[in-house]
Amino acid sequence: MAASSIKEQVYQEFSRVTHAISNPKRMELIDVLSQKDYSVEELSKEISMSVASTSQHLQILKSVKLVNTQRQGNFIIYSITDDSVLRLVSAVKELGFRKIAELERLISDFKADKNILESITINDLLARNKNEKVILIDVRPEDEYKAGHIPDAVSIPLVQLKNRLNELPKDQTIIAYCRGPLCVMAVDAIKLLNQKKFKAIRMEDGYVEWKLRQHEINRK
């Protein structure tokens, strides 16, 4: 077989992967699955799409081995194949934020709409941990926390926060995180905490961003 033909087939396979993540709903599905494993029914609710359409998108992701499946009773559970999928999507996001000006405007509009006055990143968190004592809270649903979380983070799901304020100190900075830059759970948590006179800041990054950051540190 000619080398040019082999190269063409290789690039064809590469293009199947890029095609799989080219749809916004499939990108969203990977984002959701990066938090924990989900059934089709749960995923359809998360991305506001019918079960049938959600299943079709998942089959495309599965066809290029970006997601895996396993049966649990009557349900088919989907999961991310491995961390290389997270790195792929992270690289696409990073490239988009660097090269596409419209994305910067959309993020600015998102922050303005949610009245986000201050936020920090993973790097800021690491620096703060060295210089001051902070309380890190994970406001995602408890099952996502159990699937993986930033070390030393306390699980206080947003729906429970109002009834658990007595667990939090008012003389320390509280940092809340959820699923990442476009997740509003941490935004809502900070608004509630500030209303109750806590010193609280939202972290833009979530568990997945922290996980990928640790991979970078370990490679150095």
Buried (B, 14 or more C-beta within 10 A) or exposed (E): EEEEEEEEEEEEEEEEBEEBBEEEBBBBBBBBBBBBBBBBEBBBEBBEBEEEEBBEBBEBBBEBEBBBBEEEEEEBBBBBBEBEBBBBBBEBBEEEEEEEEEEEEEBEEBBEEBEBEEBBBBEBBEEBEEEEEBBBBBBBBEEBBEBBBBEEBBBBBBEEBEEEEEEBEEEEBBBBBBBBBBBBBBBBBBBBBBEEEBBBBBBBBBBBBBBBBEEEEEEE
